[in-house]
Amino acid sequence: MKKLILLLLFIPLFGLSQDFIESVPVYPGCEDTTNTSVCFQEQILKHIAQHFRYPKLAKKRKIQGRVFVMFTVGEGGYIDNIRARGPHVILEEEAKRIISLLPRFKPGSQDGKPVRVPFSIPIIFKL
């Protein structure tokens, strides 16, 4: 039985304090919600659960653990600069694959101009 555990913690990593970002990226469909950050987190978690596949080789070798995935929502709203750190490259590759499938976001902005905004999310793989 495959099992995915996601921490309900989605961490925006701003180079500056969050107070300096006028508008954070918005997940598609969350534009008209009252709390876009909660909607953002819910949609990310739904996306990960929907696209998650426990790697066969990781199952066979009983590899499990926490993978931290870092990525950037670019000025055009696309996901780029995906990096992962975890207990094994097999799990890191699966985490990066899932994040690479995220849809285009409404980009974050500062002074009315689109800006790059980095994020990090932990994904726990457990058998």
Backbone as XML, in Angstrom:
<?xml version="1.0"?>
<chain id="A" units="angstrom">
  <residue number="1" name="MET">
    <atom name="N" x="0.841" y="-1.181" z="0.000"/>
    <atom name="CA" x="0.000" y="0.000" z="0.000"/>
    <atom name="C" x="0.890" y="1.248" z="0.000"/>
  </residue>
  <residue number="2" name="LYS">
    <atom name="N" x="0.642" y="2.143" z="-0.947"/>
    <atom name="CA" x="1.453" y="3.356" z="-0.960"/>
    <atom name="C" x="0.868" y="4.372" z="0.010"/>
  </residue>
  <residue number="3" name="LYS">
    <atom name="N" x="1.734" y="5.157" z="0.545"/>
    <atom name="CA" x="1.288" y="6.126" z="1.531"/>
    <atom name="C" x="2.079" y="7.408" z="1.345"/>
  </residue>
  <residue number="4" name="LEU">
    <atom name="N" x="1.401" y="8.503" z="1.369"/>
    <atom name="CA" x="2.023" y="9.812" z="1.251"/>
    <atom name="C" x="1.602" y="10.637" z="2.442"/>
  </residue>
  <residue number="5" name="ILE">
    <atom name="N" x="2.571" y="11.203" z="3.096"/>
    <atom name="CA" x="2.278" y="12.097" z="4.207"/>
    <atom name="C" x="2.824" y="13.465" z="3.844"/>
  </residue>
  <residue number="6" name="LEU">
    <atom name="N" x="1.978" y="14.444" z="3.876"/>
    <atom name="CA" x="2.398" y="15.816" z="3.607"/>
    <atom name="C" x="2.258" y="16.611" z="4.884"/>
  </residue>
  <residue number="7" name="LEU">
    <atom name="N" x="3.284" y="17.323" z="5.209"/>
    <atom name="CA" x="3.147" y="18.235" z="6.339"/>
    <atom name="C" x="2.264" y="19.383" z="5.893"/>
  </residue>
  <residue number="8" name="LEU">
    <atom name="N" x="1.391" y="19.798" z="6.739"/>
    <atom name="CA" x="0.514" y="20.909" z="6.386"/>
    <atom name="C" x="1.244" y="22.217" z="6.624"/>
  </residue>
  <residue number="9" name="LEU">
    <atom name="N" x="2.387" y="22.280" z="6.018"/>
    <atom name="CA" x="3.254" y="23.428" z="6.195"/>
    <atom name="C" x="3.819" y="23.774" z="4.830"/>
  </residue>
  <residue number="10" name="PHE">
    <atom name="N" x="3.437" y="24.879" z="4.312"/>
    <atom name="CA" x="3.944" y="25.339" z="3.035"/>
    <atom name="C" x="4.639" y="26.647" z="3.328"/>
  </residue>
  <residue number="11" name="ILE">
    <atom name="N" x="5.919" y="26.695" z="3.072"/>
    <atom name="CA" x="6.722" y="27.798" z="3.552"/>
    <atom name="C" x="7.184" y="28.681" z="2.409"/>
  </residue>
  <residue number="12" name="PRO">
    <atom name="N" x="6.689" y="29.915" z="2.327"/>
    <atom name="CA" x="7.273" y="30.825" z="1.347"/>
    <atom name="C" x="8.626" y="31.292" z="1.866"/>
  </residue>
  <residue number="13" name="LEU">
    <atom name="N" x="9.613" y="31.233" z="1.019"/>
    <atom name="CA" x="10.954" y="31.666" z="1.420"/>
    <atom name="C" x="11.273" y="32.970" z="0.706"/>
  </residue>
  <residue number="14" name="PHE">
    <atom name="N" x="11.107" y="34.055" z="1.376"/>
    <atom name="CA" x="11.382" y="35.342" z="0.763"/>
    <atom name="C" x="12.787" y="35.779" z="1.105"/>
  </residue>
  <residue number="15" name="GLY">
    <atom name="N" x="13.504" y="36.285" z="0.098"/>
    <atom name="CA" x="14.832" y="36.814" z="0.341"/>
    <atom name="C" x="14.754" y="38.000" z="1.286"/>
  </residue>
  <residue number="16" name="LEU">
    <atom name="N" x="13.690" y="38.735" z="1.167"/>
    <atom name="CA" x="13.426" y="39.859" z="2.068"/>
    <atom name="C" x="12.289" y="39.436" z="2.983"/>
  </residue>
  <residue number="17" name="SER">
    <atom name="N" x="11.983" y="40.220" z="3.932"/>
    <atom name="CA" x="10.847" y="39.930" z="4.799"/>
    <atom name="C" x="9.576" y="39.906" z="3.962"/>
  </residue>
  <residue number="18" name="GLN">
    <atom name="N" x="8.625" y="39.067" z="4.362"/>
    <atom name="CA" x="7.367" y="38.974" z="3.631"/>
    <atom name="C" x="6.677" y="40.328" z="3.558"/>
  </residue>
  <residue number="19" name="ASP">
    <atom name="N" x="6.983" y="41.244" z="4.475"/>
    <atom name="CA" x="6.373" y="42.565" z="4.464"/>
    <atom name="C" x="6.731" y="43.344" z="3.204"/>
  </residue>
  <residue number="20" name="PHE">
    <atom name="N" x="7.825" y="42.977" z="2.535"/>
    <atom name="CA" x="8.260" y="43.717" z="1.359"/>
    <atom name="C" x="7.640" y="43.207" z="0.072"/>
  </residue>
  <residue number="21" name="ILE">
    <atom name="N" x="6.976" y="42.075" z="0.116"/>
    <atom name="CA" x="6.307" y="41.547" z="-1.066"/>
    <atom name="C" x="4.878" y="42.058" z="-1.045"/>
  </residue>
  <residue number="22" name="GLU">
    <atom name="N" x="4.540" y="42.860" z="-2.040"/>
    <atom name="CA" x="3.193" y="43.421" z="-2.087"/>
    <atom name="C" x="2.157" y="42.354" z="-2.389"/>
  </residue>
  <residue number="23" name="SER">
    <atom name="N" x="2.473" y="41.490" z="-3.334"/>
    <atom name="CA" x="1.527" y="40.478" z="-3.771"/>
    <atom name="C" x="2.264" y="39.167" z="-3.981"/>
  </residue>
  <residue number="24" name="VAL">
    <atom name="N" x="1.903" y="38.133" z="-3.213"/>
    <atom name="CA" x="2.534" y="36.826" z="-3.367"/>
    <atom name="C" x="1.876" y="36.086" z="-4.536"/>
  </residue>
  <residue number="25" name="PRO">
    <atom name="N" x="2.545" y="35.069" z="-5.077"/>
    <atom name="CA" x="1.931" y="34.300" z="-6.171"/>
    <atom name="C" x="0.598" y="33.692" z="-5.748"/>
  </residue>
  <residue number="26" name="VAL">
    <atom name="N" x="-0.305" y="33.572" z="-6.719"/>
    <atom name="CA" x="-1.641" y="33.039" z="-6.465"/>
    <atom name="C" x="-1.841" y="31.794" z="-7.329"/>
  </residue>
  <residue number="27" name="TYR">
    <atom name="N" x="-2.246" y="30.710" z="-6.688"/>
    <atom name="CA" x="-2.525" y="29.461" z="-7.402"/>
    <atom name="C" x="-3.752" y="29.678" z="-8.292"/>
  </residue>
  <residue number="28" name="PRO">
    <atom name="N" x="-3.767" y="29.105" z="-9.502"/>
    <atom name="CA" x="-4.930" y="29.266" z="-10.388"/>
    <atom name="C" x="-6.222" y="28.801" z="-9.709"/>
  </residue>
  <residue number="29" name="GLY">
    <atom name="N" x="-7.235" y="29.635" z="-9.757"/>
    <atom name="CA" x="-8.512" y="29.324" z="-9.125"/>
    <atom name="C" x="-8.655" y="29.930" z="-7.746"/>
  </residue>
  <residue number="30" name="CYS">
    <atom name="N" x="-7.573" y="30.464" z="-7.191"/>
    <atom name="CA" x="-7.617" y="31.059" z="-5.852"/>
    <atom name="C" x="-7.741" y="32.583" z="-5.909"/>
  </residue>
  <residue number="31" name="GLU">
    <atom name="N" x="-7.843" y="33.135" z="-7.093"/>
    <atom name="CA" x="-7.851" y="34.594" z="-7.246"/>
    <atom name="C" x="-9.008" y="35.268" z="-6.512"/>
  </residue>
  <residue number="32" name="ASP">
    <atom name="N" x="-10.170" y="34.630" z="-6.485"/>
    <atom name="CA" x="-11.359" y="35.262" z="-5.900"/>
    <atom name="C" x="-11.683" y="34.786" z="-4.489"/>
  </residue>
  <residue number="33" name="THR">
    <atom name="N" x="-10.747" y="34.076" z="-3.858"/>
    <atom name="CA" x="-11.000" y="33.610" z="-2.494"/>
    <atom name="C" x="-10.596" y="34.690" z="-1.491"/>
  </residue>
  <residue number="34" name="THR">
    <atom name="N" x="-11.164" y="34.626" z="-0.300"/>
    <atom name="CA" x="-10.847" y="35.635" z="0.707"/>
    <atom name="C" x="-9.465" y="35.417" z="1.307"/>
  </residue>
  <residue number="35" name="ASN">
    <atom name="N" x="-9.019" y="34.166" z="1.389"/>
    <atom name="CA" x="-7.696" y="33.882" z="1.940"/>
    <atom name="C" x="-6.902" y="33.094" z="0.897"/>
  </residue>
  <residue number="36" name="THR">
    <atom name="N" x="-6.188" y="33.810" z="0.048"/>
    <atom name="CA" x="-5.467" y="33.154" z="-1.053"/>
    <atom name="C" x="-4.353" y="32.239" z="-0.558"/>
  </residue>
  <residue number="37" name="SER">
    <atom name="N" x="-3.762" y="32.537" z="0.597"/>
    <atom name="CA" x="-2.674" y="31.680" z="1.083"/>
    <atom name="C" x="-3.206" y="30.315" z="1.533"/>
  </residue>
  <residue number="38" name="VAL">
    <atom name="N" x="-4.373" y="30.269" z="2.162"/>
    <atom name="CA" x="-4.970" y="28.993" z="2.548"/>
    <atom name="C" x="-5.368" y="28.208" z="1.300"/>
  </residue>
  <residue number="39" name="CYS">
    <atom name="N" x="-5.976" y="28.878" z="0.346"/>
    <atom name="CA" x="-6.354" y="28.239" z="-0.909"/>
    <atom name="C" x="-5.110" y="27.712" z="-1.625"/>
  </residue>
  <residue number="40" name="PHE">
    <atom name="N" x="-4.054" y="28.516" z="-1.648"/>
    <atom name="CA" x="-2.775" y="28.142" z="-2.260"/>
    <atom name="C" x="-2.285" y="26.833" z="-1.650"/>
  </residue>
  <residue number="41" name="GLN">
    <atom name="N" x="-2.239" y="26.759" z="-0.336"/>
    <atom name="CA" x="-1.755" y="25.564" z="0.355"/>
    <atom name="C" x="-2.642" y="24.357" z="0.061"/>
  </residue>
  <residue number="42" name="GLU">
    <atom name="N" x="-3.951" y="24.540" z="0.113"/>
    <atom name="CA" x="-4.871" y="23.436" z="-0.164"/>
    <atom name="C" x="-4.684" y="22.896" z="-1.579"/>
  </residue>
  <residue number="43" name="GLN">
    <atom name="N" x="-4.543" y="23.807" z="-2.540"/>
    <atom name="CA" x="-4.396" y="23.386" z="-3.934"/>
    <atom name="C" x="-3.056" y="22.689" z="-4.185"/>
  </residue>
  <residue number="44" name="ILE">
    <atom name="N" x="-1.998" y="23.170" z="-3.547"/>
    <atom name="CA" x="-0.690" y="22.523" z="-3.675"/>
    <atom name="C" x="-0.762" y="21.104" z="-3.114"/>
  </residue>
  <residue number="45" name="LEU">
    <atom name="N" x="-1.352" y="20.951" z="-1.934"/>
    <atom name="CA" x="-1.472" y="19.629" z="-1.321"/>
    <atom name="C" x="-2.317" y="18.694" z="-2.179"/>
  </residue>
  <residue number="46" name="LYS">
    <atom name="N" x="-3.399" y="19.218" z="-2.750"/>
    <atom name="CA" x="-4.245" y="18.416" z="-3.633"/>
    <atom name="C" x="-3.461" y="17.988" z="-4.877"/>
  </residue>
  <residue number="47" name="HIS">
    <atom name="N" x="-2.701" y="18.915" z="-5.431"/>
    <atom name="CA" x="-1.886" y="18.624" z="-6.616"/>
    <atom name="C" x="-0.875" y="17.514" z="-6.317"/>
  </residue>
  <residue number="48" name="ILE">
    <atom name="N" x="-0.185" y="17.627" z="-5.192"/>
    <atom name="CA" x="0.829" y="16.634" z="-4.827"/>
    <atom name="C" x="0.181" y="15.270" z="-4.631"/>
  </residue>
  <residue number="49" name="ALA">
    <atom name="N" x="-0.914" y="15.210" z="-3.917"/>
    <atom name="CA" x="-1.599" y="13.937" z="-3.685"/>
    <atom name="C" x="-2.080" y="13.321" z="-5.003"/>
  </residue>
  <residue number="50" name="GLN">
    <atom name="N" x="-2.557" y="14.153" z="-5.908"/>
    <atom name="CA" x="-3.072" y="13.674" z="-7.194"/>
    <atom name="C" x="-1.964" y="13.110" z="-8.086"/>
  </residue>
  <residue number="51" name="HIS">
    <atom name="N" x="-0.771" y="13.706" z="-8.052"/>
    <atom name="CA" x="0.310" y="13.313" z="-8.955"/>
    <atom name="C" x="1.355" y="12.396" z="-8.319"/>
  </residue>
  <residue number="52" name="PHE">
    <atom name="N" x="1.183" y="12.085" z="-7.054"/>
    <atom name="CA" x="2.150" y="11.287" z="-6.307"/>
    <atom name="C" x="2.173" y="9.839" z="-6.780"/>
  </residue>
  <residue number="53" name="ARG">
    <atom name="N" x="3.380" y="9.317" z="-6.991"/>
    <atom name="CA" x="3.591" y="7.893" z="-7.274"/>
    <atom name="C" x="4.820" y="7.462" z="-6.470"/>
  </residue>
  <residue number="54" name="TYR">
    <atom name="N" x="4.635" y="6.556" z="-5.546"/>
    <atom name="CA" x="5.788" y="6.085" z="-4.771"/>
    <atom name="C" x="6.667" y="5.301" z="-5.725"/>
  </residue>
  <residue number="55" name="PRO">
    <atom name="N" x="7.929" y="5.690" z="-5.899"/>
    <atom name="CA" x="8.801" y="5.003" z="-6.849"/>
    <atom name="C" x="8.960" y="3.511" z="-6.521"/>
  </residue>
  <residue number="56" name="LYS">
    <atom name="N" x="8.823" y="2.659" z="-7.541"/>
    <atom name="CA" x="8.891" y="1.207" z="-7.344"/>
    <atom name="C" x="10.213" y="0.779" z="-6.704"/>
  </residue>
  <residue number="57" name="LEU">
    <atom name="N" x="11.312" y="1.353" z="-7.191"/>
    <atom name="CA" x="12.614" y="0.981" z="-6.643"/>
    <atom name="C" x="12.745" y="1.401" z="-5.172"/>
  </residue>
  <residue number="58" name="ALA">
    <atom name="N" x="12.151" y="2.541" z="-4.830"/>
    <atom name="CA" x="12.173" y="2.990" z="-3.436"/>
    <atom name="C" x="11.362" y="2.035" z="-2.561"/>
  </residue>
  <residue number="59" name="LYS">
    <atom name="N" x="10.231" y="1.555" z="-3.078"/>
    <atom name="CA" x="9.440" y="0.564" z="-2.339"/>
    <atom name="C" x="10.254" y="-0.703" z="-2.135"/>
  </residue>
  <residue number="60" name="LYS">
    <atom name="N" x="10.853" y="-1.173" z="-3.226"/>
    <atom name="CA" x="11.616" y="-2.418" z="-3.184"/>
    <atom name="C" x="12.759" y="-2.331" z="-2.177"/>
  </residue>
  <residue number="61" name="ARG">
    <atom name="N" x="13.429" y="-1.174" z="-2.144"/>
    <atom name="CA" x="14.564" y="-0.976" z="-1.235"/>
    <atom name="C" x="14.142" y="-0.436" z="0.131"/>
  </residue>
  <residue number="62" name="LYS">
    <atom name="N" x="12.830" y="-0.231" z="0.293"/>
    <atom name="CA" x="12.270" y="0.297" z="1.542"/>
    <atom name="C" x="12.873" y="1.652" z="1.912"/>
  </residue>
  <residue number="63" name="ILE">
    <atom name="N" x="12.968" y="2.508" z="0.901"/>
    <atom name="CA" x="13.498" y="3.852" z="1.103"/>
    <atom name="C" x="12.338" y="4.774" z="1.448"/>
  </residue>
  <residue number="64" name="GLN">
    <atom name="N" x="12.481" y="5.498" z="2.509"/>
    <atom name="CA" x="11.458" y="6.456" z="2.913"/>
    <atom name="C" x="12.122" y="7.635" z="3.606"/>
  </residue>
  <residue number="65" name="GLY">
    <atom name="N" x="11.365" y="8.683" z="3.826"/>
    <atom name="CA" x="11.894" y="9.837" z="4.528"/>
    <atom name="C" x="11.305" y="11.141" z="4.028"/>
  </residue>
  <residue number="66" name="ARG">
    <atom name="N" x="11.842" y="12.223" z="4.549"/>
    <atom name="CA" x="11.362" y="13.576" z="4.251"/>
    <atom name="C" x="12.217" y="14.198" z="3.155"/>
  </residue>
  <residue number="67" name="VAL">
    <atom name="N" x="11.538" y="14.741" z="2.149"/>
    <atom name="CA" x="12.215" y="15.446" z="1.062"/>
    <atom name="C" x="11.774" y="16.903" z="1.116"/>
  </residue>
  <residue number="68" name="PHE">
    <atom name="N" x="12.734" y="17.804" z="1.162"/>
    <atom name="CA" x="12.433" y="19.234" z="1.103"/>
    <atom name="C" x="12.588" y="19.670" z="-0.340"/>
  </residue>
  <residue number="69" name="VAL">
    <atom name="N" x="11.516" y="20.197" z="-0.902"/>
    <atom name="CA" x="11.529" y="20.653" z="-2.291"/>
    <atom name="C" x="11.489" y="22.168" z="-2.283"/>
  </residue>
  <residue number="70" name="MET">
    <atom name="N" x="12.481" y="22.768" z="-2.949"/>
    <atom name="CA" x="12.534" y="24.218" z="-3.091"/>
    <atom name="C" x="12.290" y="24.547" z="-4.563"/>
  </residue>
  <residue number="71" name="PHE">
    <atom name="N" x="11.513" y="25.593" z="-4.806"/>
    <atom name="CA" x="11.254" y="26.012" z="-6.179"/>
    <atom name="C" x="10.925" y="27.495" z="-6.201"/>
  </residue>
  <residue number="72" name="THR">
    <atom name="N" x="10.908" y="28.042" z="-7.383"/>
    <atom name="CA" x="10.619" y="29.465" z="-7.543"/>
    <atom name="C" x="9.429" y="29.639" z="-8.471"/>
  </residue>
  <residue number="73" name="VAL">
    <atom name="N" x="8.520" y="30.536" z="-8.097"/>
    <atom name="CA" x="7.479" y="30.980" z="-9.017"/>
    <atom name="C" x="8.068" y="32.205" z="-9.698"/>
  </residue>
  <residue number="74" name="GLY">
    <atom name="N" x="8.333" y="32.075" z="-10.984"/>
    <atom name="CA" x="9.011" y="33.130" z="-11.727"/>
    <atom name="C" x="8.114" y="34.300" z="-12.074"/>
  </residue>
  <residue number="75" name="GLU">
    <atom name="N" x="8.699" y="35.275" z="-12.732"/>
    <atom name="CA" x="7.993" y="36.502" z="-13.109"/>
    <atom name="C" x="6.836" y="36.237" z="-14.061"/>
  </residue>
  <residue number="76" name="GLY">
    <atom name="N" x="6.915" y="35.141" z="-14.813"/>
    <atom name="CA" x="5.829" y="34.774" z="-15.722"/>
    <atom name="C" x="4.817" y="33.830" z="-15.081"/>
  </residue>
  <residue number="77" name="GLY">
    <atom name="N" x="5.046" y="33.470" z="-13.814"/>
    <atom name="CA" x="4.131" y="32.585" z="-13.116"/>
    <atom name="C" x="4.468" y="31.109" z="-13.257"/>
  </residue>
  <residue number="78" name="TYR">
    <atom name="N" x="5.549" y="30.807" z="-13.982"/>
    <atom name="CA" x="5.942" y="29.420" z="-14.181"/>
    <atom name="C" x="6.871" y="28.954" z="-13.058"/>
  </residue>
  <residue number="79" name="ILE">
    <atom name="N" x="6.844" y="27.656" z="-12.805"/>
    <atom name="CA" x="7.708" y="27.050" z="-11.795"/>
    <atom name="C" x="9.078" y="26.818" z="-12.414"/>
  </residue>
  <residue number="80" name="ASP">
    <atom name="N" x="10.128" y="27.210" z="-11.691"/>
    <atom name="CA" x="11.480" y="26.912" z="-12.156"/>
    <atom name="C" x="12.415" y="26.742" z="-10.968"/>
  </residue>
  <residue number="81" name="ASN">
    <atom name="N" x="13.658" y="26.444" z="-11.266"/>
    <atom name="CA" x="14.694" y="26.277" z="-10.253"/>
    <atom name="C" x="14.267" y="25.285" z="-9.161"/>
  </residue>
  <residue number="82" name="ILE">
    <atom name="N" x="13.785" y="24.114" z="-9.590"/>
    <atom name="CA" x="13.331" y="23.095" z="-8.643"/>
    <atom name="C" x="14.539" y="22.336" z="-8.107"/>
  </residue>
  <residue number="83" name="ARG">
    <atom name="N" x="14.634" y="22.286" z="-6.795"/>
    <atom name="CA" x="15.710" y="21.556" z="-6.121"/>
    <atom name="C" x="15.088" y="20.714" z="-5.016"/>
  </residue>
  <residue number="84" name="ALA">
    <atom name="N" x="15.749" y="19.619" z="-4.668"/>
    <atom name="CA" x="15.222" y="18.763" z="-3.610"/>
    <atom name="C" x="16.373" y="18.201" z="-2.788"/>
  </residue>
  <residue number="85" name="ARG">
    <atom name="N" x="16.116" y="18.057" z="-1.495"/>
    <atom name="CA" x="17.075" y="17.421" z="-0.578"/>
    <atom name="C" x="16.308" y="16.398" z="0.232"/>
  </residue>
  <residue number="86" name="GLY">
    <atom name="N" x="16.811" y="15.183" z="0.204"/>
    <atom name="CA" x="16.144" y="14.125" z="0.933"/>
    <atom name="C" x="17.082" y="12.970" z="1.189"/>
  </residue>
  <residue number="87" name="PRO">
    <atom name="N" x="16.537" y="11.880" z="1.714"/>
    <atom name="CA" x="17.368" y="10.747" z="2.098"/>
    <atom name="C" x="17.914" y="9.942" z="0.914"/>
  </residue>
  <residue number="88" name="HIS">
    <atom name="N" x="17.299" y="10.096" z="-0.271"/>
    <atom name="CA" x="17.761" y="9.334" z="-1.430"/>
    <atom name="C" x="17.343" y="10.059" z="-2.712"/>
  </residue>
  <residue number="89" name="VAL">
    <atom name="N" x="18.186" y="9.945" z="-3.719"/>
    <atom name="CA" x="17.931" y="10.617" z="-4.998"/>
    <atom name="C" x="16.623" y="10.141" z="-5.645"/>
  </residue>
  <residue number="90" name="ILE">
    <atom name="N" x="16.237" y="8.891" z="-5.413"/>
    <atom name="CA" x="14.984" y="8.378" z="-5.989"/>
    <atom name="C" x="13.790" y="9.192" z="-5.488"/>
  </residue>
  <residue number="91" name="LEU">
    <atom name="N" x="13.761" y="9.470" z="-4.195"/>
    <atom name="CA" x="12.667" y="10.260" z="-3.628"/>
    <atom name="C" x="12.764" y="11.709" z="-4.067"/>
  </residue>
  <residue number="92" name="GLU">
    <atom name="N" x="13.978" y="12.233" z="-4.171"/>
    <atom name="CA" x="14.163" y="13.616" z="-4.627"/>
    <atom name="C" x="13.628" y="13.791" z="-6.045"/>
  </residue>
  <residue number="93" name="GLU">
    <atom name="N" x="13.904" y="12.825" z="-6.909"/>
    <atom name="CA" x="13.435" y="12.925" z="-8.301"/>
    <atom name="C" x="11.915" y="12.887" z="-8.384"/>
  </residue>
  <residue number="94" name="GLU">
    <atom name="N" x="11.271" y="12.059" z="-7.579"/>
    <atom name="CA" x="9.808" y="12.005" z="-7.573"/>
    <atom name="C" x="9.228" y="13.335" z="-7.085"/>
  </residue>
  <residue number="95" name="ALA">
    <atom name="N" x="9.808" y="13.895" z="-6.050"/>
    <atom name="CA" x="9.329" y="15.182" z="-5.532"/>
    <atom name="C" x="9.481" y="16.279" z="-6.592"/>
  </residue>
  <residue number="96" name="LYS">
    <atom name="N" x="10.621" y="16.298" z="-7.288"/>
    <atom name="CA" x="10.833" y="17.308" z="-8.337"/>
    <atom name="C" x="9.852" y="17.109" z="-9.493"/>
  </residue>
  <residue number="97" name="ARG">
    <atom name="N" x="9.564" y="15.856" z="-9.840"/>
    <atom name="CA" x="8.626" y="15.572" z="-10.930"/>
    <atom name="C" x="7.248" y="16.134" z="-10.599"/>
  </residue>
  <residue number="98" name="ILE">
    <atom name="N" x="6.801" y="15.903" z="-9.376"/>
    <atom name="CA" x="5.485" y="16.384" z="-8.954"/>
    <atom name="C" x="5.417" y="17.909" z="-9.035"/>
  </residue>
  <residue number="99" name="ILE">
    <atom name="N" x="6.416" y="18.577" z="-8.501"/>
    <atom name="CA" x="6.424" y="20.044" z="-8.497"/>
    <atom name="C" x="6.510" y="20.592" z="-9.920"/>
  </residue>
  <residue number="100" name="SER">
    <atom name="N" x="7.233" y="19.906" z="-10.804"/>
    <atom name="CA" x="7.357" y="20.378" z="-12.191"/>
    <atom name="C" x="6.021" y="20.380" z="-12.923"/>
  </residue>
  <residue number="101" name="LEU">
    <atom name="N" x="5.044" y="19.640" z="-12.422"/>
    <atom name="CA" x="3.721" y="19.560" z="-13.048"/>
    <atom name="C" x="2.749" y="20.638" z="-12.558"/>
  </residue>
  <residue number="102" name="LEU">
    <atom name="N" x="3.195" y="21.484" z="-11.639"/>
    <atom name="CA" x="2.314" y="22.549" z="-11.146"/>
    <atom name="C" x="1.902" y="23.465" z="-12.293"/>
  </residue>
  <residue number="103" name="PRO">
    <atom name="N" x="0.676" y="23.986" z="-12.248"/>
    <atom name="CA" x="0.219" y="24.888" z="-13.311"/>
    <atom name="C" x="0.864" y="26.275" z="-13.188"/>
  </residue>
  <residue number="104" name="ARG">
    <atom name="N" x="0.599" y="27.096" z="-14.164"/>
    <atom name="CA" x="1.097" y="28.479" z="-14.150"/>
    <atom name="C" x="0.327" y="29.279" z="-13.093"/>
  </residue>
  <residue number="105" name="PHE">
    <atom name="N" x="1.064" y="30.024" z="-12.287"/>
    <atom name="CA" x="0.494" y="30.848" z="-11.220"/>
    <atom name="C" x="0.337" y="32.288" z="-11.690"/>
  </residue>
  <residue number="106" name="LYS">
    <atom name="N" x="-0.461" y="33.050" z="-10.962"/>
    <atom name="CA" x="-0.416" y="34.498" z="-11.104"/>
    <atom name="C" x="0.828" y="34.896" z="-10.316"/>
  </residue>
  <residue number="107" name="PRO">
    <atom name="N" x="1.810" y="35.540" z="-10.963"/>
    <atom name="CA" x="3.080" y="35.810" z="-10.274"/>
    <atom name="C" x="2.945" y="36.817" z="-9.129"/>
  </residue>
  <residue number="108" name="GLY">
    <atom name="N" x="3.898" y="36.753" z="-8.223"/>
    <atom name="CA" x="3.979" y="37.746" z="-7.160"/>
    <atom name="C" x="4.435" y="39.070" z="-7.749"/>
  </residue>
  <residue number="109" name="SER">
    <atom name="N" x="4.224" y="40.164" z="-7.016"/>
    <atom name="CA" x="4.641" y="41.459" z="-7.546"/>
    <atom name="C" x="5.161" y="42.366" z="-6.441"/>
  </residue>
  <residue number="110" name="GLN">
    <atom name="N" x="5.976" y="43.282" z="-6.865"/>
    <atom name="CA" x="6.543" y="44.313" z="-5.998"/>
    <atom name="C" x="6.572" y="45.606" z="-6.809"/>
  </residue>
  <residue number="111" name="ASP">
    <atom name="N" x="6.027" y="46.668" z="-6.263"/>
    <atom name="CA" x="5.937" y="47.952" z="-6.973"/>
    <atom name="C" x="5.248" y="47.801" z="-8.317"/>
  </residue>
  <residue number="112" name="GLY">
    <atom name="N" x="4.253" y="46.894" z="-8.371"/>
    <atom name="CA" x="3.485" y="46.692" z="-9.591"/>
    <atom name="C" x="4.190" y="45.864" z="-10.660"/>
  </residue>
  <residue number="113" name="LYS">
    <atom name="N" x="5.371" y="45.374" z="-10.368"/>
    <atom name="CA" x="6.129" y="44.582" z="-11.342"/>
    <atom name="C" x="6.235" y="43.142" z="-10.856"/>
  </residue>
  <residue number="114" name="PRO">
    <atom name="N" x="6.132" y="42.169" z="-11.782"/>
    <atom name="CA" x="6.271" y="40.759" z="-11.380"/>
    <atom name="C" x="7.660" y="40.487" z="-10.804"/>
  </residue>
  <residue number="115" name="VAL">
    <atom name="N" x="7.703" y="39.647" z="-9.768"/>
    <atom name="CA" x="8.973" y="39.271" z="-9.141"/>
    <atom name="C" x="9.018" y="37.758" z="-8.948"/>
  </residue>
  <residue number="116" name="ARG">
    <atom name="N" x="10.235" y="37.240" z="-8.830"/>
    <atom name="CA" x="10.450" y="35.825" z="-8.545"/>
    <atom name="C" x="10.257" y="35.604" z="-7.045"/>
  </residue>
  <residue number="117" name="VAL">
    <atom name="N" x="9.532" y="34.541" z="-6.691"/>
    <atom name="CA" x="9.290" y="34.250" z="-5.280"/>
    <atom name="C" x="9.629" y="32.780" z="-5.015"/>
  </residue>
  <residue number="118" name="PRO">
    <atom name="N" x="10.619" y="32.525" z="-4.157"/>
    <atom name="CA" x="10.979" y="31.135" z="-3.833"/>
    <atom name="C" x="10.068" y="30.550" z="-2.758"/>
  </residue>
  <residue number="119" name="PHE">
    <atom name="N" x="9.868" y="29.236" z="-2.842"/>
    <atom name="CA" x="9.067" y="28.498" z="-1.871"/>
    <atom name="C" x="9.781" y="27.208" z="-1.511"/>
  </residue>
  <residue number="120" name="SER">
    <atom name="N" x="9.368" y="26.624" z="-0.393"/>
    <atom name="CA" x="9.863" y="25.325" z="0.016"/>
    <atom name="C" x="8.710" y="24.547" z="0.626"/>
  </residue>
  <residue number="121" name="ILE">
    <atom name="N" x="8.679" y="23.245" z="0.343"/>
    <atom name="CA" x="7.661" y="22.394" z="0.930"/>
    <atom name="C" x="8.265" y="21.045" z="1.269"/>
  </residue>
  <residue number="122" name="PRO">
    <atom name="N" x="8.011" y="20.543" z="2.467"/>
    <atom name="CA" x="8.489" y="19.199" z="2.808"/>
    <atom name="C" x="7.456" y="18.155" z="2.392"/>
  </residue>
  <residue number="123" name="ILE">
    <atom name="N" x="7.911" y="17.056" z="1.824"/>
    <atom name="CA" x="7.049" y="15.928" z="1.480"/>
    <atom name="C" x="7.638" y="14.702" z="2.184"/>
  </residue>
  <residue number="124" name="ILE">
    <atom name="N" x="6.800" y="14.003" z="2.919"/>
    <atom name="CA" x="7.274" y="12.820" z="3.643"/>
    <atom name="C" x="6.809" y="11.571" z="2.894"/>
  </residue>
  <residue number="125" name="PHE">
    <atom name="N" x="7.765" y="10.753" z="2.520"/>
    <atom name="CA" x="7.485" y="9.476" z="1.872"/>
    <atom name="C" x="7.578" y="8.404" z="2.954"/>
  </residue>
  <residue number="126" name="LYS">
    <atom name="N" x="6.496" y="7.663" z="3.151"/>
    <atom name="CA" x="6.504" y="6.636" z="4.181"/>
    <atom name="C" x="5.807" y="5.392" z="3.666"/>
  </residue>
  <residue number="127" name="LEU">
    <atom name="N" x="6.445" y="4.261" z="3.857"/>
    <atom name="CA" x="5.861" y="2.975" z="3.453"/>
    <atom name="C" x="4.940" y="2.450" z="4.534"/>
  </residue>
</chain>
